[in-house]
């Protein structure tokens, strides 16, 4: 905690110095609306410092293929993990170390994208097509969204039809990666529609790491005038990819050949993700507005590895209804009903290993209290789960406006993550290899992980071009779920491992987040470093202390994959001829931890440089980019090599 305090003091002094050296007559923006924090549109002046926005401009400038590419440099993001190139698994963690990606809820227009079987959202299966913006809320959010919103929420907002729109993108990258994107939309007095899609093909960097995917999204709006508005969103995604497995080559002996070999050269995976949302919004009276939505999402994953005699077919279904009433006096009342099903079929034995269903009934209420300069929002949600019972989660969010340029915020809340289908019901699987054997099996006695967390923050508008934010956070987690290896003495075996999930103990996460955006200087702290107005730059810094212990231990130890420090910086220059250049830097500190067998693990620190140049003319945009300019060899997951330098280029036509 002393280290957190020290880092906070340094960043706080930096913010105050910035205010002294660069202060102008500016006030909080009252225009931009943000939905995810309170489930209703909020102006920027009403937002706490634990929220972030990936804007439409950022989305266009990134030329991302998947959602992970858009999130990796946001403040408070511990990591967007990667196990390879296009098609490989990618998860997000917020404010935490360890295997905690299932503690972040990822949604598209409010619909859950987390996998029902494992709990985590695989960002590589979420294309970066047809996106208006991405809203991020860091910290406990179960008071509005239920399970999985323990460390934060990522809400991907799709584009809505606004008029005639036509777009085409052709993009190529290293490793014979080719991308085609297309968009078409139009609007009249009653109907509006927007169709978008993409086709991605890649040979991959490693052996058996190719990927081929297709995506199609349809967004339809119907204006019924006095009878309200109907919104229909239909999405289809399909991908076939190779799964190369781990590679134990040390970084020191990488030669661009050894690290590219696959341990599972014949493993293949097919993924299909489809969803349908139909929403209706109608003003019941002048002060009451009712939003209703029905949804259905189906996923199918087929994994086949002939070398290891594995052939599984996993299917999830999630169907439900959501009602939300926006009432006078800043009151929001709502209810969710969900029916979730998971089926796991072993195609080798032709047996259905899992066929289970969850039913979840939820109710939430929220009220704003405004006594200027203080604004407080109090919320409460009840979730009734058919297997692990009831959960009640409150949250308090307060904003105090000190003056037109400075505000403080406070968030306190309880959150939870329920055990998944695989946690509870994973079928017994055994192995036997030259005297070493074991088995994996689920644990139906698990209870949810529970967290109590808070954060305090300050936002300061330094001048018309520069805003800084600093946030201190802490969360304490009980009944943490982890898969544990129980070494069981068994006749005929040198070692026999019994793996099953358990509520093993507790953990805590604490740290500091700092960000500063400026359109006029490299280092806003000192005017001497000011540069012309056509420069812009962004800097963010995240410090995380994430530790846990099991029920039999008194000492906390650092959780796996915990980079204490992460920093992102970008500098952009755009001239009067529509030529834009961006240099960005990503730094991730060393990661060290000790596992339950007292073995030490380490991932080296990494410093990555990226460069991009863009030229716009008429209805056309050309771009070229180089990622990892210095060709750094690194890993974000142990024994999963990542490529060095990557080249990109593309052209976009918009009308």
C-alpha positions in Angstrom: 0.0 0.0 0.0 2.9 2.3 0.6 4.1 1.9 -3.0 0.6 2.7 -4.2 0.6 5.9 -2.1 4.0 6.9 -3.4 3.1 6.5 -7.0 -0.2 8.3 -6.4 1.7 11.3 -4.9 4.0 11.6 -7.9 1.1 11.6 -10.3 -1.0 13.9 -8.3 1.8 16.5 -8.1 2.2 16.1 -11.9 -1.4 17.0 -12.4 -1.3 20.0 -10.1 1.9 21.3 -11.8 0.1 20.9 -15.1 -2.7 23.0 -13.8 -0.3 25.7 -12.8 1.7 25.9 -16.0 -1.0 25.5 -18.6 -4.4 26.8 -17.2 -6.9 28.4 -19.5 -10.6 29.3 -19.3 -12.2 25.9 -20.1 -15.1 23.9 -18.5 -16.3 20.3 -18.6 -17.7 19.2 -21.9 -21.5 18.9 -21.7 -22.1 17.1 -25.0 -20.8 13.6 -25.2 -23.1 10.9 -23.8 -21.9 7.7 -22.0 -24.3 4.9 -21.4 -22.6 2.0 -19.6 -21.9 3.6 -16.2 -25.6 4.0 -15.3 -27.5 2.2 -18.1 -28.7 5.6 -19.4 -27.0 8.5 -21.3 -24.7 10.5 -19.1 -22.9 13.7 -20.0 -19.2 13.9 -19.5 -19.5 16.2 -16.6 -21.4 13.4 -14.7 -18.8 10.7 -15.3 -16.4 9.4 -12.7 -12.7 8.9 -13.5 -13.1 5.1 -13.7 -14.5 5.3 -17.3 -12.8 5.3 -20.6 -14.0 5.7 -24.2 -12.5 4.3 -27.4 -13.9 6.8 -29.9 -14.9 6.5 -33.5 -11.7 8.4 -34.5 -9.5 5.9 -32.6 -11.3 3.0 -34.2 -10.7 4.4 -37.7 -7.1 5.2 -37.0 -6.3 1.8 -35.5 -7.4 -0.3 -38.6 -8.0 -3.2 -36.2 -9.1 -6.6 -37.2 -10.4 -7.7 -33.7 -11.6 -5.9 -30.6 -8.4 -6.7 -28.7 -6.4 -4.4 -30.9 -8.7 -1.5 -29.9 -8.5 -2.1 -26.1 -4.8 -3.0 -25.5 -3.6 0.6 -24.8 -6.5 1.9 -22.7 -5.8 3.0 -19.1 -6.5 0.4 -16.4 -6.2 -2.5 -18.8 -3.7 -4.9 -17.1 -3.4 -6.8 -20.3 -5.0 -7.9 -23.5 -3.3 -11.3 -23.7 -2.2 -12.9 -26.9 -1.1 -16.5 -27.7 -0.3 -15.9 -31.3 -1.4 -14.2 -34.5 -4.9 -13.8 -36.0 -7.3 -16.5 -34.7 -5.4 -17.2 -31.4 -7.0 -16.8 -28.0 -7.1 -13.3 -26.7 -8.5 -12.2 -23.3 -8.7 -9.0 -21.3 -8.0 -8.3 -17.7 -8.7 -5.0 -15.9 -7.1 -3.9 -12.6 -5.9 -7.4 -11.8 -3.3 -10.1 -12.2 -3.9 -13.9 -12.3 -6.3 -15.8 -14.5 -9.0 -13.2 -14.1 -10.4 -12.6 -17.6 -13.7 -14.0 -16.5 -14.0 -11.1 -14.0 -14.5 -8.7 -16.9 -17.9 -8.6 -18.6 -17.7 -7.9 -22.4 -20.9 -6.9 -24.1 -22.1 -5.8 -27.6 -25.0 -3.3 -27.2 -25.6 -4.7 -23.7 -25.6 -8.4 -24.8 -23.1 -10.7 -23.0 -20.2 -12.0 -25.1 -18.5 -13.9 -22.3 -18.3 -17.6 -23.1 -20.9 -19.5 -20.9 -18.6 -22.5 -20.6 -15.4 -20.9 -19.5 -16.6 -17.4 -18.3 -14.1 -15.4 -20.3 -14.7 -13.4 -23.6 -12.3 -14.4 -26.4 -11.6 -11.1 -28.1 -10.2 -12.8 -31.2 -13.8 -13.9 -32.0 -15.1 -10.4 -31.9 -14.4 -8.5 -35.2 -13.7 -4.8 -35.2 -16.4 -4.1 -37.8 -19.3 -1.7 -37.6 -18.3 -0.2 -34.3 -19.4 3.3 -33.2 -17.4 3.4 -29.9 -16.4 1.2 -27.0 -17.2 2.2 -23.4 -15.1 0.9 -20.5 -16.1 1.0 -16.9 -13.4 -0.1 -14.5 -14.3 -1.5 -11.0 -17.3 -3.4 -9.5 -20.4 -3.2 -11.7 -22.6 -6.1 -10.7 -25.1 -3.7 -9.3 -26.3 -3.2 -13.0 -24.9 -6.1 -14.9 -24.7 -9.1 -12.6 -22.1 -11.9 -12.8 -18.7 -11.3 -14.4 -18.7 -7.5 -13.8 -16.3 -7.9 -10.9 -13.3 -5.9 -12.3 -15.1 -4.0 -15.0 -17.3 -3.9 -18.1 -16.5 -3.4 -21.7 -19.5 -2.4 -23.8 -19.1 -2.4 -27.6 -21.6 0.0 -29.2 -22.5 -0.9 -32.8 -23.0 1.8 -35.4 -26.6 2.8 -36.0 -27.9 3.7 -39.5 -27.8 7.5 -39.9 -28.0 8.0 -43.6 -26.4 6.9 -46.9 -23.1 5.1 -46.2 -20.8 3.1 -48.4 -17.4 1.8 -47.5 -14.8 -0.7 -48.7 -11.4 -1.6 -47.1 -8.6 -3.7 -48.4 -5.8 -4.5 -46.0 -2.7 -6.7 -46.0 -0.3 -7.6 -43.2 2.7 -9.9 -42.6 2.3 -13.7 -42.7 0.0 -13.4 -45.8 -2.8 -11.9 -43.8 -5.5 -10.3 -46.0 -8.6 -8.4 -44.9 -11.7 -7.3 -46.9 -14.3 -5.1 -45.2 -17.5 -3.7 -46.7 -20.3 -1.5 -45.3 -23.6 -0.3 -46.9 -26.4 1.6 -45.3 -29.2 4.0 -46.0 -32.2 5.7 -44.2 -35.6 7.1 -45.0 -38.5 8.4 -43.0 -39.4 5.0 -41.5 -36.7 2.5 -42.2 -33.0 2.5 -41.8 -30.4 -0.2 -42.4 -26.7 -0.8 -42.1 -25.0 -3.9 -43.5 -21.4 -4.6 -42.7 -19.1 -7.6 -43.1 -15.5 -8.8 -43.4 -13.5 -11.7 -44.6 -10.1 -12.4 -43.0 -7.5 -14.8 -44.2 -4.0 -15.5 -42.7 -1.3 -18.2 -42.9 -0.2 -17.3 -39.4 3.3 -17.0 -38.1 3.8 -20.4 -36.5 3.2 -23.8 -37.9 -0.5 -24.7 -37.9 -1.6 -21.1 -36.9 -3.6 -20.2 -40.0 -7.0 -18.6 -39.6 -10.0 -18.0 -41.9 -13.0 -16.0 -40.7 -16.2 -14.4 -42.1 -18.4 -11.9 -40.4 -21.8 -10.3 -41.3 -23.7 -7.8 -39.2 -27.2 -6.4 -40.0 -28.6 -3.4 -38.2 -32.2 -2.4 -38.9 -34.2 0.5 -37.4 -38.0 1.1 -37.8 -39.5 4.4 -36.6 -43.1 3.7 -35.6 -43.6 7.4 -34.7 -45.9 7.6 -31.7 -45.6 3.8 -31.2 -41.9 4.0 -30.5 -38.8 2.7 -32.3 -37.7 -0.9 -33.1 -34.1 -1.9 -33.4 -33.0 -5.2 -34.9 -29.4 -6.4 -34.7 -28.4 -9.7 -36.4 -24.8 -11.0 -36.3 -23.0 -14.0 -37.8 -19.4 -15.0 -37.3 -17.5 -18.1 -38.4 -13.8 -19.0 -38.0 -11.6 -22.0 -38.8 -8.2 -21.9 -37.3 -5.2 -24.0 -36.5 -4.1 -24.5 -32.8 -0.3 -24.8 -32.7 -0.1 -25.3 -28.9 2.7 -24.3 -26.7 6.4 -24.0 -27.6 9.1 -24.3 -24.9 12.0 -22.7 -26.9 13.7 -20.1 -24.7 13.7 -16.5 -25.9 17.5 -16.4 -25.8 17.7 -19.1 -28.5 15.0 -17.9 -30.9 16.2 -18.2 -34.5 12.9 -17.6 -36.4 12.5 -21.3 -36.8 12.5 -23.2 -33.5 9.9 -21.0 -31.9 7.5 -21.4 -34.8 7.1 -25.2 -34.5 3.8 -26.6 -33.2 3.4 -29.1 -30.4 -0.1 -29.9 -31.8 0.4 -29.7 -35.6 -2.9 -31.3 -36.4 -5.2 -29.6 -33.9 -8.0 -27.6 -35.5 -10.8 -25.5 -34.2 -14.1 -24.3 -35.8 -16.0 -21.5 -34.1 -19.5 -20.1 -34.9 -21.0 -17.2 -33.0 -24.5 -15.9 -33.8 -26.8 -13.5 -32.1 -30.1 -11.7 -32.5 -31.4 -8.7 -30.6 -34.7 -7.0 -31.0 -35.3 -3.9 -29.0 -38.3 -1.6 -28.6 -38.2 1.9 -27.1 -41.3 3.9 -26.4 -42.2 6.9 -24.3 -45.1 5.8 -22.1 -45.8 9.3 -20.9 -43.8 12.5 -21.0 -41.6 11.4 -18.1 -41.6 7.6 -18.5 -39.6 5.8 -21.1 -39.7 2.0 -21.5 -37.0 -0.1 -23.2 -37.6 -3.7 -23.8 -35.4 -6.3 -25.6 -35.4 -9.9 -26.4 -32.2 -11.7 -27.3 -30.8 -15.0 -28.4 -27.1 -16.0 -28.7 -25.7 -19.3 -29.9 -22.1 -20.4 -30.0 -20.6 -23.6 -31.3 -17.0 -24.7 -30.9 -15.6 -27.9 -32.5 -12.1 -28.9 -31.5 -10.3 -31.8 -33.1 -6.8 -33.1 -32.4 -6.2 -36.5 -34.0 -2.8 -36.9 -32.3 -4.3 -36.6 -28.8 -7.5 -38.5 -29.6 -9.7 -35.4 -28.9 -12.8 -34.5 -30.8 -15.2 -32.3 -28.8 -18.2 -30.3 -29.9 -19.4 -27.6 -27.4 -22.6 -25.6 -27.8 -24.0 -22.7 -25.7 -27.4 -21.0 -25.9 -28.4 -17.9 -24.1 -32.0 -16.6 -24.5 -33.7 -13.9 -22.5 -35.7 -10.7 -22.0 -34.6 -7.4 -20.6 -37.0 -4.6 -19.4 -35.9 -1.2 -18.3 -38.0 1.8 -17.2 -36.5 5.2 -17.1 -38.7 7.1 -14.7 -38.9 10.7 -13.3 -36.6 11.8 -10.5 -33.6 10.1 -12.2 -34.9 6.6 -11.3 -34.1 3.5 -13.4 -35.9 0.2 -12.8 -35.3 -3.0 -14.7 -35.4 -6.8 -14.9 -33.6 -9.6 -16.7 -34.7 -13.2 -17.4 -32.1 -15.5 -18.9 -32.0 -19.2 -19.8 -28.5 -20.5 -20.4 -27.7 -24.0 -21.8 -24.4 -25.7 -22.3 -23.9 -29.0 -24.1 -20.5 -30.8 -24.5 -20.4 -33.7 -26.9 -17.5 -36.2 -27.2 -17.6 -37.2 -30.8 -15.0 -40.0 -30.3 -17.1 -41.8 -27.7 -20.4 -40.4 -29.1 -21.4 -39.4 -25.6 -22.9 -36.2 -24.3 -20.5 -35.3 -21.4 -22.5 -32.2 -20.3 -26.1 -31.1 -20.8 -27.0 -28.5 -18.2 -29.2 -25.4 -18.0 -29.0 -22.3 -15.8 -32.0 -20.0 -15.2 -31.3 -16.5 -13.9 -33.9 -14.0 -12.7 -32.6 -10.5 -12.0 -34.0 -7.1 -10.8 -32.2 -3.8 -10.5 -33.0 -0.3 -9.3 -31.0 2.9 -9.4 -31.6 6.5 -8.2 -29.6 9.7 -8.8 -29.4 12.4 -6.1 -28.2 15.8 -7.2 -27.3 18.5 -4.7 -24.9 20.6 -6.5 -21.9 20.4 -6.4 -22.5 16.8 -5.3 -24.2 14.2 -7.4 -24.6 10.6 -6.1 -26.0 7.5 -7.8 -27.1 4.5 -5.7 -27.9 1.2 -7.3 -28.9 -2.3 -6.2 -29.3 -5.5 -8.2 -30.7 -9.0 -7.2 -29.7 -12.1 -9.2 -31.4 -15.4 -8.5 -29.5 -18.3 -10.0 -31.0 -21.8 -10.3 -27.7 -23.5 -9.2 -25.6 -21.3 -6.9 -28.4 -19.2 -5.3 -29.0 -15.5 -4.7 -26.7 -12.5 -5.0 -27.4 -8.9 -3.9 -25.0 -6.3 -5.1 -25.1 -2.6 -4.2 -23.0 0.3 -5.6 -22.5 4.0 -4.8 -21.1 6.4 -7.4 -20.5 10.1 -6.4 -19.2 13.1 -8.3 -18.1 16.3 -6.5 -17.5 19.3 -8.7 -14.9 21.5 -7.0 -14.9 24.2 -9.7 -15.6 24.4 -13.4 -12.2 22.7 -14.1 -11.8 20.1 -11.3 -14.0 17.2 -10.1 -13.5 14.3 -7.7 -15.2 10.9 -7.8 -15.9 8.0 -5.6 -17.1 4.5 -6.4 -17.9 1.7 -3.8 -19.5 -1.5 -4.8 -19.9 -5.3 -4.3 -19.6 -7.6 -7.3 -19.4 -11.3 -8.0 -18.5 -14.0 -10.6 -20.4 -17.2 -10.6 -18.9 -20.6 -11.3 -19.2 -21.6 -15.0 -20.6 -24.7 -16.5 -17.1 -26.1 -16.9 -16.2 -25.2 -13.3 -19.2 -27.1 -12.0 -19.7 -30.0 -14.5 -16.5 -30.6 -16.4 -16.5 -34.3 -17.3 -13.9 -36.6 -15.9 -11.0 -36.9 -18.3 -7.9 -39.1 -17.6 -4.4 -39.5 -19.1 -1.7 -42.1 -18.6 1.9 -41.5 -19.9 4.8 -43.7 -18.8 4.0 -43.8 -15.1 2.5 -40.3 -15.0 -1.2 -39.9 -15.0 -4.1 -37.8 -13.8 -7.6 -36.6 -14.3 -9.7 -33.4 -14.5 -13.2 -33.1 -13.1 -15.6 -30.3 -12.2 -16.8 -29.4 -8.7 -20.6 -28.9 -8.2 -20.1 -27.5 -4.7 -18.4 -24.2 -5.8 -19.8 -20.9 -4.7 -19.4 -17.5 -6.5 -16.3 -15.3 -6.1 -17.2 -12.2 -4.1 -15.5 -8.8 -4.3 -15.8 -5.5 -2.4 -14.0 -2.7 -4.2 -13.7 1.1 -4.3 -11.8 3.8 -6.2 -11.3 7.5 -5.7 -10.3 9.9 -8.5 -9.7 13.4 -9.7 -10.1 14.9 -13.1 -8.6 18.2 -14.0 -9.1 20.3 -17.2 -5.8 22.0 -17.5 -6.6 24.1 -20.7 -8.7 23.8 -23.8 -6.5 21.0 -25.1 -5.4 19.1 -22.1 -7.2 16.9 -19.5 -5.7 14.7 -16.8 -7.2 12.0 -14.6 -5.8 10.0 -11.7 -7.6 7.1 -9.9 -6.6 5.0 -6.9 -8.4 1.6 -6.6 -8.6 -1.4 -4.3 -10.7 -4.6 -4.4 -10.7 -7.6 -2.0 -11.9 -10.9 -3.3 -13.2 -13.9 -1.3 -13.9 -17.5 -2.4 -11.6 -17.2 -5.4 -12.1 -20.0 -7.8 -9.0 -21.7 -9.3 -8.3 -25.1 -10.8 -6.0 -26.9 -8.3 -3.7 -29.8 -8.7 -4.1 -32.3 -5.9 -1.3 -34.9 -6.0 -2.9 -38.2 -5.1 -0.6 -41.2 -4.3 -1.9 -43.9 -6.7 -0.6 -47.5 -7.1 1.3 -48.0 -10.4 2.0 -44.3 -10.9 5.1 -42.2 -10.2 2.8 -39.2 -10.0 -1.0 -38.9 -10.3 -2.6 -35.4 -10.6 -6.2 -34.7 -9.8 -7.2 -31.4 -11.2 -10.5 -29.7 -10.1 -11.7 -26.2 -9.4 -11.9 -25.1 -5.7 -12.8 -21.9 -3.8 -9.2 -21.8 -2.7 -8.9 -18.5 -0.8 -8.7 -14.8 -1.2 -6.9 -12.1 -3.3 -6.6 -8.3 -3.5 -5.9 -5.8 -6.3 -4.8 -2.3 -5.7 -3.1 0.4 -7.7 -3.1 3.7 -9.5 -4.3 4.8 -13.0 -3.2 8.0 -14.6 -3.9 9.5 -18.0 -3.4 12.8 -19.7 -4.6 13.8 -23.2 -3.3 16.9 -25.0 -3.7 18.3 -28.5 -0.9 20.9 -28.2 2.2 19.6 -26.4 4.4 16.6 -25.8 4.7 17.2 -22.1 1.9 19.5 -20.9 3.7 20.0 -17.6 6.0 22.6 -19.0 5.1 25.2 -21.6 8.7 25.1 -22.9 8.0 21.8 -24.6 4.9 23.1 -26.4 4.6 22.1 -30.1 2.3 23.3 -32.9 -1.5 22.8 -32.7 -1.4 20.0 -35.3 0.3 17.7 -32.8 -1.7 15.6 -30.3 -0.5 13.1 -27.7 -1.9 10.8 -25.1 -0.2 9.2 -22.1 -1.5 6.7 -19.7 0.1 4.7 -16.8 -1.2 1.8 -14.7 0.3 0.4 -11.6 -1.1 -2.8 -10.2 -0.3 -4.8 -7.0 -2.2 -8.1 -7.3 -1.7 -10.8 -4.7 -3.5 -13.9 -3.4 -3.3 -16.8 -1.0 -5.0 -20.1 -0.5 -6.9 -21.2 2.6 -3.8 -23.0 4.1 -1.4 -20.1 3.7 -0.9 -17.0 5.8 1.3 -15.1 3.2 0.0 -13.4 0.1 2.0 -13.9 -3.0 2.0 -12.2 -6.4 -0.5 -13.7 -8.8 0.6 -15.0 -12.2 0.9 -12.6 -15.2 0.9 -9.4 -13.1 2.9 -6.6 -14.7 3.2 -4.0 -12.0 3.7 -1.2 -14.5 2.1 -0.5 -17.9 2.6 2.7 -19.9 1.2 3.7 -23.3 2.2 6.9 -25.1 1.3 8.1 -28.6 2.3 11.2 -30.5 0.4 12.2 -33.7 1.3 14.9 -36.2 -1.2 15.9 -39.0 -0.3 18.6 -41.6 -2.6 20.7 -43.7 -2.3 18.2 -46.6 -4.1 15.5 -44.7 -1.0 13.5 -44.0 -1.0 12.0 -40.5 1.9 10.3 -38.7 1.7 8.5 -35.4 4.4 7.1 -33.2 3.3 5.0 -30.2 5.2 3.3 -27.4 4.0 0.4 -25.2 5.9 -0.6 -22.1 5.1 -3.6 -19.9 7.2 -4.4 -16.8 8.7 -7.7 -15.9 6.3 -10.3 -14.5 7.5 -12.8 -11.8 5.6 -15.2 -9.7 5.9 -18.5 -7.8 3.4 -21.3 -8.4 2.0 -23.8 -5.9 4.9 -26.2 -6.5 7.4 -23.4 -5.5 8.6 -23.1 -9.1 9.6 -19.6 -10.2 8.2 -18.1 -13.4 9.3 -15.0 -15.3 8.3 -13.0 -18.4 10.8 -10.3 -19.4 9.8 -6.6 -19.6 9.1 -5.4 -23.1 9.2 -2.0 -24.8 7.5 -1.9 -28.2 7.6 1.0 -30.8 5.0 1.3 -33.5 4.7 3.7 -36.5 1.8 4.6 -38.8 1.3 7.0 -41.7 -2.1 7.9 -43.2 -3.0 10.0 -46.2 -6.6 11.1 -46.9 -7.8 12.5 -50.2 -11.3 12.8 -51.6 -13.2 9.7 -50.4 -10.0 7.6 -50.0 -7.6 6.8 -47.2 -4.3 5.1 -47.6 -2.3 3.8 -44.7 0.9 1.9 -43.9 2.1 0.8 -40.5 4.9 -1.0 -38.7 4.3 -2.7 -35.4 7.2 -3.7 -33.1 9.7 -1.6 -35.0 12.7 -2.9 -33.1 11.7 -6.5 -33.6 11.4 -7.4 -29.9 11.0 -11.1 -29.1 8.5 -11.5 -26.3 5.6 -13.5 -24.8 2.4 -12.5 -23.1 1.7 -16.1 -22.1 4.4 -18.5 -21.0 5.6 -20.8 -23.8 3.4 -19.1 -26.5 5.9 -17.2 -28.8 4.7 -14.0 -30.5 6.0 -12.6 -33.7 8.5 -9.7 -34.0 8.1 -6.9 -36.5 4.8 -6.7 -38.4 4.1 -4.7 -41.6 0.6 -3.5 -42.5 -0.9 -1.5 -45.4 -4.3 -0.8 -46.7 -6.8 1.4 -48.6 -10.3 2.5 -47.6 -13.0 4.0 -49.8 -15.8 5.9 -48.0 -18.8 7.6 -49.5 
